[in-house]
Amino acid sequence: MQKLTDYRDSRTLQYPETVSIIIVRDENGRYNPMSASWVMLTSIEPRMIAISIGFQRYTYELMSKQNEFVISFPSEKMAAEVELFGSESGRDMDKLAELGTRTQQATMIDGLLLSEATLNYECVLKDSLVTGDHMIFSGEIVACHKHVDELPRLYVLSPKKFGGL
Ligand SMILES: Cc1cc2nc3c(=O)[nH]c(=O)nc-3n(C[C@H](O)[C@H](O)[C@H](O)COP(=O)(O)O)c2cc1C
C-alpha cells in the first residue's frame, strides 16, 4: 500500500545514488570538476549521455561556452574528491589542485581524465534542454577509458555519505 509523501522525503528514499564528476575547461585553460548524480546513458548508437546541471553552478557557465567535457565515474577511494568537488565552486578554487587529484589528458577532446576513476567518458556536446532550475546537456561519447585495475565504483549511500556497494 502507498501513502502520500513530499518530494524532499521521496528523494531520501532513492539512495544509494550514482555519482559522477563532470570536468569542463574554462577560458583560461583550467579544468573544473563538479560532482553530479543526475547522469544517465540515453542512446546506444550513437553513444549518448545526459547530465543535469543547476543554473547557479560554475560548471553551467562553462558548459554554455564549451562543446566538450569529460564525465568521470569515481572509484571507491575518491570520496574526498566527490565531497570537495560537490561542495566548493570553481569560481573560488582550483579544485583539482586543492586535492592534488591525479589526471591525464583526454585523447579525442581537449579535456582531462581522472586517473584513479573507475571509468571516464570523453563527450562532445550535442544539445540542451531547460528542465526547471537545471539544464540537461546531452553529449555524444567519443572515447571510453577504464582503470587498468578495474577499480570498483563509489556511490552516494546517503546524503554526504560515500562508499562502495
Ligand atoms: C553527491 C553530489 C551530487 C551532486 N549532483 C549534482 C547534479 O547532478 N547536478 C548539479 O547541478 N549539482 C549537483 N551537485 C552539486 C554541485 O556539485 C555543487 O553545487 C558544486 O559545488 C558546483 O561546483 P561548480 O560551481 O564548480 O560547478 C551534487 C553535489 C554532490 C555532493
The ligand as a Gaussian input file, in Angstrom:
#p B3LYP/6-31G(d) Opt

LIG

0 1
 C       26.943000      13.778000      -4.389000
 C       26.617000      15.058000      -5.091000
 C       25.862000      15.039000      -6.262000
 C       25.542000      16.239000      -6.936000
 N       24.816000      16.188000      -8.108000
 C       24.576000      17.347000      -8.792000
 C       23.909000      17.288000     -10.065000
 O       23.563000      16.230000     -10.582000
 N       23.685000      18.463000     -10.702000
 C       24.055000      19.674000     -10.172000
 O       23.830000      20.726000     -10.796000
 N       24.707000      19.749000      -8.973000
 C       24.981000      18.618000      -8.291000
 N       25.655000      18.659000      -7.099000
 C       26.066000      19.970000      -6.558000
 C       27.361000      20.526000      -7.216000
 O       28.338000      19.508000      -7.353000
 C       27.919000      21.681000      -6.355000
 O       26.962000      22.732000      -6.306000
 C       29.284000      22.189000      -6.805000
 O       29.864000      22.918000      -5.750000
 C       29.214000      23.048000      -8.059000
 O       30.526000      23.339000      -8.471000
 P       30.902000      24.425000      -9.582000
 O       30.327000      25.756000      -9.095000
 O       32.399000      24.416000      -9.617000
 O       30.272000      23.989000     -10.866000
 C       25.980000      17.489000      -6.408000
 C       26.745000      17.515000      -5.220000
 C       27.057000      16.308000      -4.565000
 C       27.898000      16.329000      -3.309000

